[in-house]
Amino acid sequence: MAEPRRADPVQTASAGTAARVAAALAIHAVRDQGRSLTDALETLPPLDDERDRSLVHELCYGVLRTLPRQEALANALLHKPLKREDRDLNALILVGIYQLTDTRIPAHAAVAATVEAARAMGKGWAASLVNALLRRFQRERGRLLPRAERSPEARWLFPRWLLGRLESAWPEHWQKIVTASNARAPMTLRVNRTKITSAEYAQRLSAAGLTARPAPGTDCGLTLDQPLASARLPGFDEGLVSVQDAGAQFAAQLLDARSGERVLDACAAPGGKSAHILERAGGDLDLTALDIDPIRLERVRESLSRLGLSARVVQGDAAAPDGDWASKRYDRILLDAPCSATGAIRRHPDIKWLRRDSDIETLSQLQARMLDALWPLLAPGGTLLYATCSLLPEENEGQVRAFLIRRGDARALPLDASRGVQRTVGCQILPTENGPDGFYYATLEKSGT
């Protein structure tokens, strides 16, 4: 006889408790199974209450942002490590500690709901353990917190290998970079200039009781003073606005595609840069949005449809051009290359724990293959904008310098460094607490006629 199917702990738990169960399972998926937080959250059973959904995001992002400190506290509270099969319970303990250290949730409510979550996860035997640990932390937090922050990882909330790379690359900036990367990311909007001006949209926000300020360096960016769900933005469904970091908005501005040109956006998913390129040209472009992932390409199509824009959306490998799209020559190419994403950690704190030091060399090799493969597709006199959301020189100016040595028909054009730090080639934007994410940009021109 088949074993009865166990009820899903998220769907069967009460409100509040379900949010803590969901958060623990998502954190467990990232930390112990190597899954991205985005994927982990998307595969959880849905929660009906918006407050519960918001709580799940707060707990997941918060725990992963502060993971070394929470783990140090949990290890200090536990007399012995939990068994491998109870790593999900360990994640729940981290959720409980985070509520007590970093949220305004009343301590009694946080403890009670976390204890109940242990029962909902089918670990009733651990309810008294969770209760004892959290109450002990409340009594001893003054002693435990300073001890938990003794290691560099717990003090800076970063893995040691990445701290070393940042300190080496940015000796004068690394502490500010780490601090900004551990902060909450601002919510910046990109106004669809084919439908409304930034000033008009700012008025729409004001009428809805929302305040925003212009995003410096952008031509149509507004940063909200308080973030909210994108679906609640005035005119979002009508395509008046999109959510896009200010640093990411610089890509379309630097590419500066003009009406009537043929443009290739390589590695285009989820489509924000493709849409911005089209918006700036009034939609009058022959644009191909390319990506290797068919699932993520659906997001490109959805975004373009919502915004009322049109492009050729193609599945393909930028490192091995093949097919009709590869037989064309383009006036401009945007290569938003796969990278370590170390400039976007505040939006994706799981990056800190999923990336490995050895990944940088692998990514650098892929970036080089893409540059070499796409360059023949660029028309003489055309420009290729190389972009990453990385802070590491191996993926950025080091990558471009090596490419310029390989290609005698390429030259780097000067970039306005007012947005960031001028490098030997290109410009590096560093993350700031209220400003853009970290990005690198270099514009390469192809000689000939």
N, C-alpha and C positions, 0 to 999 in steps of 0.2 A: 504494500500500500504506500502511495506517495506521501512523503512528509508534508504536513499542512504548511501552506505558505505563511510566513511570518508577516504580520501587519507592518506597514511602513511606519517607523517611529515618528516621522515628521507629520504625517497625515493624521495619526491617531492621538497625538499629544494635544494638550490644551493650548490655548493662545498664550503667547509668552514663552511657555515651555517649548513649544514647537520651534520657535525662533532659535532657541539655544541649542536644541538638538540639531537643527539644520546647520547652524554655524559650526558646531563641533565636527559634523560629518564633512563639511566643506574644507575646514582646516586640516582634518585628517587626510583628505584626498590630496591636498597640496603637499603637506609636509612628509607624508609617509608613502604616497603613491605617485608623486611626481607630476600630478595634473595641475594645469593652470587654474587659478581661482575663477576666471571667467567660465571655463568649462565645468568646474565643480558646481558653481552656482546655477548654471543653466540646466544641469541634469538633476537638480533637487526637485522633489515634488513641490508644486506651487503652494504659496501661502495666500489666503484670501485677504487678510488684513494688511493694508498698506503699512501700518505701524510695525507689524511683525517683519515685513520685507525690509523696511528701513533698519530695523534692529539687527537682522541677519547681516546686512552689509556693514553696519557699524562694527559688529563684533568680529567679523571675518577680516576686514581691512585693518581694524585696530590690533587684533592679536598678531597678524602677520607683520604689521609695521613694527611692533615691539617684541617680536618673538624671542630673542635671546634673553631679555629681561624676564619675560613670563616663564620661560623654561627654567631659568635659574631659580626663580621663586618656587616653582612647582617641585623642582629637585630638592630644594631645602626643606620643603614641607613633607615630602614623602620619605618615609623611613627606608624604603627600598623601591627600586624601579618597578613599574607595572609590567605585566607580561606583554609579549608582542601582540597578542590578540586583543589587548585592551588599550591599544594606542588611541582608539577613538575616545575612550574614557579620559585618557591623558589630555586629549585636545579639549574635552569638556572642562577639565580642571583649569586649563589655560583661559577658556572663556570666562569661567567664574572669577579667576584672579583679575583678569582685565576689567571686568565690571567694577571691581572694588578699587582698582588703581587709576582708571582712566575715564570713567563715566560718572554721570550724576545719578545713576540709578540708585535708589535707597538700598543700603547694604542688606537689610533684612529681606527685601524683595529679590535682590540678586542671588542671595544664598538660597532662599526657598525655591526659586524657579530653577536654579542649576541643580539642586538636589532632585527635584521632580524630573528634570531632564535625564538624569542618570537612570531613574526608573523607566522612563519612556523609551530609553535605548535598550531596554532588556537587561539592565545591570542593576537590579534592585539591591543586590548584595553590596553594591558600592555606595548606596545612598548615604549611609552613616559615615563612610570614609570621606566623601565629598563634603558633607556638612562639617565634619571635624576639621578638615584641612582649611576650608574657607573661614571658619570661625577662629581658628588658630592664627591665620594671616591677619585678621582684624585685630587680634590682641597684640601681635608681635610685629606689625608692619614697620614700626619705627626702627627695629633692629634688622629686619630682613631686607628692606629695600636698599640700604647702603651696601650691604654685603652682595646683593644680586648684581650690582653695577660695577664690580671690581674689574671684570675682564673688559678689554677693548670692545669686544662684540656686544656685550650687554650695555656698555656705556654709550656707544655710537649706534647700536641697533643695526649693525651691518656685519656681513661675514668678513673674516679677517683678510681673505685673499683680495676682496674688492677694496677694502680699506687701503691695503698696500698699493694697489694699482692707482687708486685715486690720489693718494698722497704723493706717489712718484710722478704722476702726470700733472698734478695741480698743487704743488707745494704751498702756494700762497692762497689757494681757494678751497682746498679739500674739506675743511671743517664747515664752511658755509654751504658747500655742495651737499654734504651729508645731512646737515640740519634741514636744508630745504627739501631734500628727498624724503625726510621723515615727517614732513608737515603734510597737512591736508591740501590737496590740489585745488586751486580755484576753478570755477566753472566759467569758461569763456565761450561765447557764442560767435558764430559767423553769420552775418546778415546776408541773405540772398539778394544781391544788388540787382538781379534781373526783375525782382518783384517789389522791392521796397528799399528806401535809403536807411542808413544807420540811424539818422536823426528821427525819422518817422517810426522806426521800430522801437527806439528808446522811449518814445511817447506811448507806444502800445504797452511797453513794460510798466511805465509809470502809472498808466490808467489801471493796470492790474495790481497795483500796489507793490511792484518790484522795482528795485533800484539797481543801476549798473553804471559802469564807467568805461570810457574808451580803453581798449587794450593797446598800450603803446607799441608803435611799430607796425600795426596792422592797418589795412585800409577799410575794413568793415567789421572789426572785432569789438565786442562788448563783454566785459567781465562782470558777472552778477555779484552783488554784495553778499547774497545768500543763495547757495545752490538749491535746486529743486529738480524733481523728475522732469525729464525733457518733454514728456507728454503734456505737462501742465504749462509749458511755455506758450504764450499767445501766438497763434498762427503756426504752430509747429506742424500740424497735420496739413496745413495749406502750403507748406514749403517755404515759409518766410524766413526761416532761421534753422541753423544746425548747431550742434555742440562740437566745437573743435578748439583745441589748445592754441594759444597765440603763437607759440613756436612752430606748430604745424602749419599755421596759416601763412607763414613766411615762404613756404615752398612755392605756392602758386604765384606769389608776388615776385620772387626771384626768377622763376621760370619765365614769367611775363609773356605767355603765349598770346599772339595777336590774331585778330579775326582772319579766318580763312586758312590758317596754318594747319599742318598735319602734326599731331602730337601723340606720343606714346607715353602712357603712365604705366611703367613697369612696377610690379608688386603693388597693385592699386588697391587691394582690399584693405579696409572696408569701404573705401570710396570717397572719403572726405576731401582728399586732395584733388581727385578727378573732378568732383563737383565744383570745387572752388576755381579750378582752372577754367571750367566752362562758364561759370558765373561771371568771372572777370572779362571774358571775351563775349559776353552777351549770348552765349550758347552757339556762336558761329565758329565752331571748330570741327575738324575731322579728328576726333579723339578716340584712341583705342585704349581701353582700360584692361590691363592684362594682369592675371594672377594665376598661380599654379593650383590654388585650392578652390575646387568647384563650390564648396559649401560657403566659403567666405565671399565668393563672387555673387552669391544671391543677395548678400547685404549691399553690394555695389549697385545691383539692379534696383533694389528697394529704395536706396537713397536717391538715385537718379530719378526714379519715378515720383517719389514724394516731392522733389524739388522742381519737377517739370523740365528735366534736362534729358538730353539724348547723347549716347555714346555707343561705340562698338565694344561690347563686353566679351572678352575672349579668355578662355583657359589656355595657359601656356607657360613654359618655363623660360624665364628671362636668362637663365644660364645656358640654355641650349635652344636658341630660336629655331622655330620650325613652323611651317604652314603659311597661310596667306599673309598673316600679320608680319611675318619675318621677311617677306619678299618686298616690302615697301621701304621707302626712305622717309625719314621724319625730320621736320624742321626743328623740333624740340623733343627731348626725351627727359622724363623725370625718372630717375632710379632711386626710389626710396628703399634702400637696400635692407634686407634682413640683418639684424644686428643684436647686440646684447641688450638693447633697450635700457641701458643704465641711466639714461637721461629722463626716463619716464617712470622711475621707481615709485614716486609718490602716488601715481595712478594705479600701479600694479606692484604692490609690495611683495607679492609672491616671487617676483623676479629675483629678489635677493636670495631666496632659498632654493630656487630652481636652477639658476645659472651656476656653472662651474668654471673655474679658472681655465680649464682646458677648452672650454667652448669658444674662447676668443680667437684662438688660432683657426679653429674649424670655420667660424663665421668669416674671418678675414679671407680665407681661401675662397669661400663662396662669393664674397663681395668682389674679389678680383676676377673670378670667372664671369660674373655678370657684367662687369665693366668691359672686359675684353669681348664678350659676346654681343653686347648691345652697340658698341662703338661703330661697327660697320653699317648699322642701320641708320646712323645719323647722316643726314645730307651734308655735303661740304658747305661750310659757313654756318652750320647749325650749332645749337648749344645743348649740352647734356648737363642737367643739374643732379649732382650726386648728393644724397641726403641720408642721414641716419639720425636716430634718437639715442645715440651713444655718446658717452663722455670719454671714451678711451681712444688715444691717438692711433693705436694699431688699426682701428676700424675707420679712422677719419683722415687726418692730414697725412699720416704714414701711408695709408692706402692710396690716396690720390698722388702723392709724390712718386710712389712706385709705378703707378699707371703712366704718369707723364714721362718717366724714363723709358717705359716700354713703347710708347706711342709718340713718334716724332711729329705726327700731324695734330697733336693736341696741345692746347695751351690753357692755363688757368686765367680766368678773368678776375679782376679785382672786385671784391664785395664790400659793401658798406659795413664797417665793423661797429657801427653805433649800437647794433642790437646785441653784440656779444664781444668775444675776444678774438682779435685778429691772429691768425696762425700763419705759418709759412706759406701755406695755400689754404684758401677758404676761411671760414669764420665759425667759431664755436660759441654757441649760446649755452650759458650755464643756467641750471635751474635756480630760481629765486622763489622765496616763500610766497610772494603775491604776484609773481610774473610768470613767464613761460616755462615750459619743460625744457630739458636739455636737448639741443639739436646741433648737428653739424651740417654745413652747406658748403659746396664748392661748385662753381660754374666752369665748365670746360667747353671751349670752342674748338670746332674742327676746321682746320685750314683747307684751302682749296676753293674752287669756284664751281 
